[in-house]
Amino acid sequence: MKSQGLKKSKLPDAPGVYIFKQGKKILYIGKATSLRGRVRSYFSADLIETRGPRIVGMVTKADHISFQKTDSVLEALLLEAELIKKWGPPYNTEGKDGKSFNCVVITDEDFPRVLVARQKDVDSSIIHNSNFIIQASYGPFPHGSQLKVALKIIRKIFPWRDDKCIPFYIQRNSALGQRGSAGCRPCFNRQIGLCPGVCAGDISSREYKKQIRRLCLFLSGKVAKVSREIEREMKQFAKEQKFERAGKLKQQLFALKHIEDVALLKATNYSLRATHFRIEAYDLSHFGGKDIVGAMAVLESGEIRKSEYRLFKIRGTRGVHEVKGLEELLQRRFAHTEWRFPDLIVVDGNTVQKRAAEKTLLSLGRSIPVIALVKNERHRPRELLGDKEPGVKHRSEILLANSEAHRFALKFQRKRRRIA
């Protein structure tokens, strides 16, 4: 875990966990979709308004920051929970009712269930009104919505049994066993690949527990160890010519190394105070297909940031081709990793421009939501295409950012014509 000074911290624009320290004492632990952008927000002029006097006091006491990069936002969420549980930093717990936070629990059964429970119930080791004992717990997780999204992602990698899955041996020995030729009825999650088949007798207790053990390692933040285990087993199956089993492990390993946490990124971004929300709007301007220019306008905390506006001369596009121009504009903008990356991108156009922007961002390895502003024949805003939540929450900022980008691009394009 790397350590830096405070204001001079050179943190990466990558997901991870940051730790404020006073000497060796850990004061506060947080996660970030961008370590650079998140830590930077603690030194804004309006910190006391946005985070309150308690956090201001914490920042005042801290003398350095350490951080740990992760490969995904999901891993940052899990690592944050693990470190908070381990160290119990005072500024993470003061003034909060941690007993109401959610935890992920593994039950102590032949075929363990994976459930979500309140911290107060986990502390008693037995969930009220239930007949099982907790084998392991992870968390607590302060943000319920983020945990819900995270579990959807994790379950696609490590399918598990939940309350709705009745093990095959129970079905076989009950009235349920009369249904179907095999005597066992698969649960709905089995049918969509989120249960490994406990209900249908497709997996042994031993094999299932091995999967649960790997899930537990993952929830503990030991992703590299899980990957090594799966890779070793995959190679062994291939050596034994058990190619079907090796193929399933190969798919699992790929999913583990390429976690698609776009949804979690959005949930995390929108859970932050809107005062730290950065919007970047892009627009192109040309004169008869010539002198094509692109502009980037920036709003942060709902305010215009003219000092961070940028202009681009579009070089790789000839004639009127807005999609290619937009692709070049985004590629050149995101080559500047020293600039803080946005929480939301606004493009002028319709579904075509929106998809072009999303495709370009994907090729650059960036997971940032895109809103397209559709205009009517009089060039006035008619509709927003994209996620409804930011569209509703930041509608006025989106319209302002788009207007600024259009104005800035047009001004630059006219200036070039005068000079020419």
Rosetta blueprint (number, residue, H / E / L):
1 M L
2 K E
3 S E
4 Q E
5 G L
6 L L
7 K L
8 K L
9 S L
10 K L
11 L L
12 P L
13 D L
14 A L
15 P L
16 G E
17 V E
18 Y E
19 I E
20 F E
21 K E
22 Q E
23 G L
24 K L
25 K E
26 I E
27 L E
28 Y E
29 I E
30 G E
31 K E
32 A E
33 T L
34 S L
35 L H
36 R H
37 G H
38 R H
39 V H
40 R H
41 S H
42 Y H
43 F H
44 S L
45 A L
46 D L
47 L H
48 I H
49 E H
50 T H
51 R L
52 G L
53 P H
54 R H
55 I H
56 V H
57 G H
58 M H
59 V H
60 T H
61 K H
62 A L
63 D L
64 H E
65 I E
66 S E
67 F E
68 Q E
69 K E
70 T L
71 D L
72 S L
73 V H
74 L H
75 E H
76 A H
77 L H
78 L H
79 L H
80 E H
81 A H
82 E H
83 L H
84 I H
85 K H
86 K H
87 W H
88 G L
89 P L
90 P H
91 Y H
92 N H
93 T H
94 E L
95 G L
96 K L
97 D L
98 G H
99 K H
100 S H
101 F L
102 N E
103 C E
104 V E
105 V E
106 I E
107 T E
108 D L
109 E L
110 D L
111 F L
112 P L
113 R E
114 V E
115 L E
116 V E
117 A E
118 R E
119 Q H
120 K H
121 D H
122 V H
123 D L
124 S L
125 S L
126 I E
127 I L
128 H L
129 N L
130 S L
131 N L
132 F L
133 I E
134 I E
135 Q E
136 A E
137 S E
138 Y E
139 G E
140 P E
141 F E
142 P L
143 H L
144 G H
145 S H
146 Q H
147 L H
148 K H
149 V H
150 A H
151 L H
152 K H
153 I H
154 I H
155 R H
156 K H
157 I H
158 F L
159 P L
160 W L
161 R E
162 D L
163 D L
164 K L
165 C L
166 I L
167 P L
168 F H
169 Y H
170 I H
171 Q H
172 R H
173 N L
174 S L
175 A H
176 L H
177 G H
178 Q H
179 R L
180 G L
181 S L
182 A L
183 G L
184 C L
185 R L
186 P L
187 C L
188 F H
189 N H
190 R H
191 Q H
192 I L
193 G L
194 L L
195 C L
196 P L
197 G L
198 V H
199 C H
200 A H
201 G L
202 D L
203 I L
204 S L
205 S H
206 R H
207 E H
208 Y H
209 K H
210 K H
211 Q H
212 I H
213 R H
214 R H
215 L H
216 C H
217 L H
218 F H
219 L H
220 S L
221 G L
222 K L
223 V H
224 A H
225 K H
226 V H
227 S H
228 R H
229 E H
230 I H
231 E H
232 R H
233 E H
234 M H
235 K H
236 Q H
237 F H
238 A H
239 K H
240 E L
241 Q L
242 K L
243 F H
244 E H
245 R H
246 A H
247 G H
248 K H
249 L H
250 K H
251 Q H
252 Q H
253 L H
254 F H
255 A H
256 L H
257 K H
258 H L
259 I L
260 E L
261 D L
262 V H
263 A H
264 L H
265 L H
266 K H
267 A H
268 T H
269 N H
270 Y H
271 S H
272 L L
273 R L
274 A H
275 T H
276 H H
277 F L
278 R E
279 I E
280 E E
281 A E
282 Y E
283 D E
284 L E
285 S E
286 H E
287 F E
288 G L
289 G L
290 K E
291 D E
292 I E
293 V E
294 G E
295 A E
296 M E
297 A E
298 V E
299 L E
300 E E
301 S L
302 G L
303 E E
304 I E
305 R L
306 K H
307 S H
308 E H
309 Y L
310 R E
311 L E
312 F E
313 K E
314 I L
315 R L
316 G L
317 T L
318 R L
319 G L
320 V L
321 H L
322 E H
323 V H
324 K H
325 G H
326 L H
327 E H
328 E H
329 L H
330 L H
331 Q H
332 R H
333 R H
334 F L
335 A L
336 H L
337 T L
338 E L
339 W L
340 R L
341 F L
342 P L
343 D L
344 L E
345 I E
346 V E
347 V E
348 D E
349 G L
350 N L
351 T H
352 V H
353 Q H
354 K H
355 R H
356 A H
357 A H
358 E H
359 K H
360 T H
361 L H
362 L H
363 S H
364 L L
365 G L
366 R L
367 S L
368 I L
369 P L
370 V E
371 I E
372 A E
373 L E
374 V E
375 K E
376 N L
377 E L
378 R L
379 H L
380 R L
381 P E
382 R E
383 E E
384 L E
385 L E
386 G L
387 D L
388 K H
389 E H
390 P H
391 G H
392 V H
393 K H
394 H L
395 R H
396 S H
397 E H
398 I H
399 L H
400 L H
401 A H
402 N H
403 S H
404 E H
405 A H
406 H H
407 R H
408 F H
409 A H
410 L H
411 K H
412 F H
413 Q H
414 R H
415 K H
416 R H
417 R H
418 R H
419 I H
420 A L
